[in-house]
Amino acid sequence: MPEPILISIAAALAAKGATGLYDLVKRKFAKDPAAVAVLEAASAAPEDTRPITALAERLYEAEAEDGEFAEALREEWQKLPESRVTHGGVHNTVTGNVTGKVVQLRDVHGNINL
C-alpha cells in the first residue's frame, strides 16, 4: 500500500489543482498507456477513492523504478500549500469563477446562519 503522502498527491492530481505536479506526472506516464489511463481515471472521478488509490499505487511503482522522478515528485509536492497542512489543520483552496459565499470552518459547535 502506498504511503499517505502518495494518496494526498494522487488526490491533488485527480483534482487537477496542481498544474506543475500534474504536468510532471503526465510527462512521466507519457510512454506508459496503462499509467496514463490510471491518471485519466482519477482525473475523471476526483471524489472516488478507488481511482485515486490506483493512481497512488502507480506513483509508488514509478518512484520505486525512478529515483529522479521520486525526488522531483516530492519537490513539486513541497511547493504546494496542501503539503503543509498538519494533522488536524485546515486548508481550503478555491479556484475558478466563484459566485456567492465561501466559508472555511474547522470546529463548529452550534448553528451557522448565513
Secondary structure, DSSP 8 states (H G I E B T S, - for coil): ---HHHHHHHHHHHTT--HHHHHHHHHHHTT-HHHHHHHHHHHH-TT-HHHHHHHHHHHHHHHHH-HHHHHHHHHHHHTSGGGG--TT-------S---S-----S---S----
